[in-house]
Amino acid sequence: MRARTRGPTRDAGMATVEAAIALSAVVTVVAVLLAGLTAVLDQLRCTDAAREAARLLARGDPGQARQAVADIAPSGARLDVKVQGDTITVDVVLDAVSPLLPGVHPHAHAVAVAEPEDPAPEPGPP
C-alpha cells in the first residue's frame, strides 16, 4: 500500500479552477439571457409606440404622435412616417440593443387609415 504524502500534489487547486470556469460560464449565460429579455421588452415598447403613433397620425395629431414615441419607445428609437393617399405607415426602429446582441434591432410597423375630416355643418332651420 502506498503511503499518503502530505503537501502539494498535481491536482491541487483543480476544484478552484473548475469552479471559476463554471461560475464564469453561468455569468455569461445569465448576461445573454438578460440581454435577450431586454431585446424582447424593447420590441414590445416599439410595437406599442408604433401603434399609438399611427393612431394619433390618423387623427391628425403629428406632434402628439412624436411625443408618444418619445414617451413609449426606448430611448434612441427613430420614428419613420410614410403617407400614401389616406394610408399612414409608421415604423419605429431602434439601433442595436446590447453589445451582447449586436445583430438584434427591435423594430415595429403599424398602418392606419386617416380619419375623414368632419364636413362643415350645413346650416339648418333656425
C-alpha positions, 0 to 999 in steps of 0.5 A: 500500500502506498503511503499518503504524502502530505503537501502539494500534489498535481491536482491541487487547486483543480476544484478552484479552477473548475469552479471559476470556469463554471461560475464564469460560464453561468455569468455569461449565460445569465448576461445573454439571457438578460440581454435577450429579455431586454431585446424582447421588452424593447420590441414590445415598447416599439410595437406599442409606440408604433401603434399609438403613433399611427393612431394619433397620425390618423387623427391628425395629431403629428406632434402628439404622435412624436411625443408618444414615441418619445414617451413609449419607445426606448430611448434612441428609437427613430420614428419613420412616417410614410403617407400614401393617399389616406394610408399612414405607415409608421415604423419605429426602429431602434439601433442595436440593443446590447453589445451582447446582441449586436445583430438584434434591432427591435423594430415595429410597423403599424398602418392606419387609415386617416380619419375623414375630416368632419364636413362643415355643418350645413346650416339648418332651420333656425 
